[in-house]
Amino acid sequence: MVNLKLKSLLLFVPALSLIFLLNSCGKKYTPEQEKYISEIKKERAEKDDWMKNSNESPFVNDPGANFEPLKYYDVDPGFVFKSKLNYYNSPDTVTIFGTKGEKRKIVRFGYVTINYKNKNYKLNVYKGGTKDGTVYYTIWFTDKTTGDETYGVGRYLDFDLNPDSNFIYTIDFNLAYNPYCAYSAKYSCAVPTKEDHLDIAVEAGEKSFHK
């Protein structure tokens, strides 16, 4: 007959083993990575507040767009990359389309590269301008999650040009976001081209809103 102390221990060991197994399956992050994850979570909470309350928000500007917290993948430091900007010798002015079918002109300015699972991928950097003359740079892309877990048109990454040609940029897919047309039919947004497709599943950043 098993005594009560031994019986309790036998019941406790499997539970302890399960806890150890669950912890060992989780990702371990350095203190720096944990700090980074907390910062991204804070930025996401601030963006939700802006989307809900700002007069510039698509939800405030379109009464038919009902706000709810934006949906994201868990923050993953493994989707942060470093790259120099490779300038095209002759930047091309290309025609792209908006989601309402209108043609747009934009400059294919250069590209950055990322190395994911020992394979290199290229991302175009585009140069555009607003009606008031403001120049901006941007990256947009589709990937294997597009149309499933993420917005069917594609996602965007902001890009701040540095005048130093040797500058090393951070390409952070945890910051990938949906354009306004993902929330409201009132807006039209640029549609990434076939050249802007990444043949990987970018399971980072913002997910599809209407799911």
C-alpha positions in Angstrom: 0.0 0.0 0.0 1.4 3.4 -1.0 1.6 5.8 1.9 -0.1 9.2 1.6 3.2 11.2 1.3 4.4 9.0 -1.6 1.0 9.0 -3.2 0.9 12.8 -3.1 4.4 13.0 -4.6 3.5 10.7 -7.4 0.5 12.9 -8.3 2.7 16.1 -8.0 5.5 14.9 -10.3 3.4 14.6 -13.5 2.0 18.1 -12.9 5.5 19.5 -12.3 6.7 17.8 -15.5 3.9 19.3 -17.5 4.8 22.8 -16.2 8.4 22.2 -17.1 7.5 21.0 -20.6 5.3 24.1 -21.2 8.0 26.4 -20.0 10.7 24.7 -22.1 8.4 25.0 -25.2 8.1 28.8 -24.8 10.6 31.2 -26.3 13.3 32.6 -24.1 14.2 36.2 -24.6 17.1 38.3 -23.3 16.4 41.3 -21.1 16.9 43.6 -24.1 14.4 41.6 -26.1 11.9 41.6 -23.2 12.3 45.4 -23.1 11.8 45.7 -26.8 8.6 43.5 -26.6 7.2 45.7 -23.9 7.9 48.8 -26.0 6.0 47.4 -29.0 3.1 46.4 -26.8 2.9 49.9 -25.4 3.0 51.4 -28.9 0.2 49.1 -30.0 -2.0 50.3 -27.0 -1.2 53.9 -27.9 -2.2 53.3 -31.5 -5.5 51.7 -30.4 -6.2 54.9 -28.4 -5.4 57.1 -31.4 -7.5 55.0 -33.7 -10.5 55.3 -31.3 -10.2 58.9 -30.5 -8.2 61.0 -33.0 -10.0 63.2 -35.5 -7.6 61.9 -38.1 -8.5 58.2 -37.5 -10.4 56.3 -40.2 -12.9 55.1 -37.6 -13.7 58.7 -36.5 -13.9 59.9 -40.1 -16.2 57.1 -41.2 -19.3 56.6 -39.1 -19.8 53.2 -40.7 -16.4 51.9 -39.5 -16.8 50.4 -36.1 -13.7 50.5 -33.9 -12.4 47.6 -32.0 -8.8 46.9 -30.9 -6.5 46.1 -33.7 -5.3 42.5 -34.1 -1.7 41.5 -34.0 0.7 38.6 -34.0 2.7 38.2 -30.8 5.8 40.4 -30.9 8.7 38.4 -32.3 12.3 39.7 -32.2 13.1 37.1 -34.9 11.3 39.2 -37.4 13.7 42.2 -37.0 16.4 42.6 -39.7 19.2 44.9 -40.6 20.1 46.1 -44.1 21.7 48.9 -46.0 19.6 50.7 -48.6 20.6 49.6 -52.1 20.0 52.5 -54.5 18.8 51.7 -58.0 21.2 53.3 -60.6 18.2 54.6 -62.5 15.1 54.8 -60.2 12.0 54.1 -62.2 8.7 56.0 -62.0 6.2 53.1 -62.1 2.5 52.9 -62.3 0.6 51.1 -59.5 -3.0 50.9 -58.7 -5.1 51.9 -55.7 -7.8 49.7 -54.3 -10.5 51.8 -56.1 -8.8 51.0 -59.4 -7.1 54.4 -59.9 -3.6 54.7 -61.3 -0.8 56.2 -59.3 2.7 57.2 -60.1 5.5 56.4 -57.7 9.3 56.0 -57.8 10.9 52.6 -57.2 13.8 54.2 -55.3 15.9 51.3 -54.0 15.7 48.1 -52.0 16.7 46.5 -48.7 17.4 42.8 -48.2 16.6 40.4 -45.3 18.0 37.0 -44.5 15.3 34.6 -43.2 16.1 31.0 -42.5 19.4 31.3 -44.5 17.7 32.7 -47.6 17.9 36.3 -48.9 14.8 38.3 -49.8 14.4 41.7 -51.4 12.0 44.5 -50.5 11.5 47.5 -52.7 11.6 51.0 -51.2 9.3 53.5 -52.9 9.5 57.3 -53.0 6.2 59.2 -53.2 4.8 62.6 -52.6 1.6 64.0 -51.1 -0.6 66.8 -52.5 1.1 69.4 -50.3 4.5 68.4 -51.6 5.7 66.3 -48.7 8.1 63.5 -49.8 7.8 60.1 -48.1 9.4 56.7 -48.4 7.6 53.4 -47.8 7.8 49.6 -48.1 4.7 47.6 -48.9 4.5 43.8 -49.3 2.4 40.7 -49.5 3.5 37.3 -48.1 2.1 33.8 -47.5 -0.2 35.1 -44.8 -1.9 37.6 -47.1 -5.6 37.0 -47.6 -5.6 34.5 -44.8 -4.4 35.8 -41.5 -3.5 39.2 -42.8 -5.2 41.8 -44.9 -5.8 40.7 -48.5 -4.3 43.8 -50.2 -1.0 43.7 -48.2 0.8 45.5 -45.4 3.0 48.5 -45.1 6.2 49.5 -43.3 7.2 53.1 -42.8 10.7 54.0 -44.0 12.7 57.0 -42.9 15.5 57.8 -45.4 18.9 58.6 -43.8 21.3 60.7 -45.9 24.2 58.4 -45.0 24.6 55.9 -47.8 26.2 53.5 -45.3 23.5 53.7 -42.8 22.1 50.4 -41.5 18.4 50.3 -41.4 16.2 48.3 -39.1 13.5 46.4 -40.9 11.0 45.4 -38.2 8.0 43.4 -39.3 6.4 43.7 -35.9 5.7 47.2 -37.1 3.9 46.1 -40.3 0.5 47.7 -40.4 -2.7 47.7 -42.5 -3.5 50.8 -44.6 -6.7 52.6 -43.9 -8.7 50.8 -46.6 -8.5 47.7 -44.3 -10.9 49.4 -41.9 -13.1 51.6 -44.2 -14.2 51.5 -47.8 -14.0 55.3 -47.7 -10.2 55.0 -48.4 -8.1 53.8 -51.3 -4.6 52.5 -50.7 -1.7 51.4 -52.9 -1.7 47.7 -54.0 1.6 46.0 -53.8 2.9 44.6 -57.0 4.0 41.0 -57.8 7.6 42.2 -57.2 6.7 43.1 -53.7 5.7 39.6 -52.7 7.8 37.7 -50.0 7.7 34.0 -50.4 7.6 33.4 -46.7 4.9 33.7 -44.0 5.5 36.9 -42.2 3.8 36.0 -38.9 4.5 39.4 -37.3 2.8 42.7 -37.2 -0.8 43.5 -37.8 -3.4 40.8 -38.7 -6.5 41.2 -40.7 -9.0 43.5 -39.0 -12.3 41.9 -40.2 -11.8 38.4 -38.7 
